[in-house]
């Protein structure tokens, strides 16, 4: 997904990647990444927890407002 995000950014489409594996994120360096501390396969947290899922999505969308130069990785802090 990180490589797709980088390709979209080159075409002028801003992206955010929810990433579960920091090592991959640091290697591929997508433009904007939110590193989440959840189990593999659950980037928004466990099923049935809409309040947690909404907080993760809000944190991801807020990355579009950051003035940081891309690429950058932000840790999600529940």
MOBELPE-V926867 format. One record per residue. N is the residue number from 1. SS is DSSP state (H for helix, E for strand, - for the rest). PHI is phi in degrees with one decimal (none if undefined). Layout:
n:N ss:SS phi:PHI
n:N ss:SS phi:PHI
//
This chain:
n:1 ss:- phi:none
n:2 ss:H phi:-62.6
n:3 ss:H phi:-67.9
n:4 ss:H phi:-64.3
n:5 ss:H phi:-59.8
n:6 ss:H phi:-63.4
n:7 ss:H phi:-65.8
n:8 ss:H phi:-63.6
n:9 ss:H phi:-62.0
n:10 ss:H phi:-63.2
n:11 ss:- phi:-95.3
n:12 ss:- phi:89.7
n:13 ss:- phi:-104.5
n:14 ss:- phi:-65.0
n:15 ss:- phi:-137.4
n:16 ss:- phi:-135.3
n:17 ss:E phi:-109.3
n:18 ss:E phi:-89.5
n:19 ss:E phi:-121.0
n:20 ss:- phi:-100.5
n:21 ss:- phi:-117.4
n:22 ss:H phi:-58.8
n:23 ss:H phi:-58.2
n:24 ss:H phi:-66.4
n:25 ss:H phi:-60.2
n:26 ss:H phi:-67.2
n:27 ss:H phi:-76.6
n:28 ss:H phi:-84.6
n:29 ss:- phi:58.1
n:30 ss:- phi:-65.6
n:31 ss:- phi:-54.9
n:32 ss:E phi:-134.8
n:33 ss:E phi:-134.0
n:34 ss:E phi:-110.2
n:35 ss:E phi:-83.0
n:36 ss:- phi:-110.9
n:37 ss:- phi:-93.0
n:38 ss:- phi:-104.9
n:39 ss:- phi:-61.4
n:40 ss:- phi:-57.4
n:41 ss:- phi:96.7
n:42 ss:- phi:-127.8
n:43 ss:- phi:-64.4
n:44 ss:- phi:-105.2
n:45 ss:- phi:95.6
n:46 ss:- phi:-69.0
n:47 ss:- phi:-60.4
n:48 ss:- phi:79.3
n:49 ss:- phi:-121.0
n:50 ss:H phi:-60.3
n:51 ss:H phi:-66.8
n:52 ss:H phi:-70.1
n:53 ss:H phi:-60.4
n:54 ss:H phi:-64.9
n:55 ss:H phi:-63.0
n:56 ss:H phi:-64.7
n:57 ss:H phi:-61.9
n:58 ss:H phi:-63.1
n:59 ss:H phi:-63.2
n:60 ss:H phi:-64.9
n:61 ss:H phi:-65.8
n:62 ss:H phi:-65.4
n:63 ss:H phi:-64.0
n:64 ss:H phi:-67.3
n:65 ss:H phi:-90.8
n:66 ss:- phi:-73.0
n:67 ss:- phi:-85.0
n:68 ss:- phi:-55.8
n:69 ss:- phi:-70.0
n:70 ss:- phi:-83.7
n:71 ss:- phi:-83.9
n:72 ss:E phi:-150.4
n:73 ss:E phi:-122.2
n:74 ss:E phi:-117.6
n:75 ss:E phi:-84.5
n:76 ss:- phi:-77.3
n:77 ss:- phi:-113.8
n:78 ss:- phi:-61.4
//
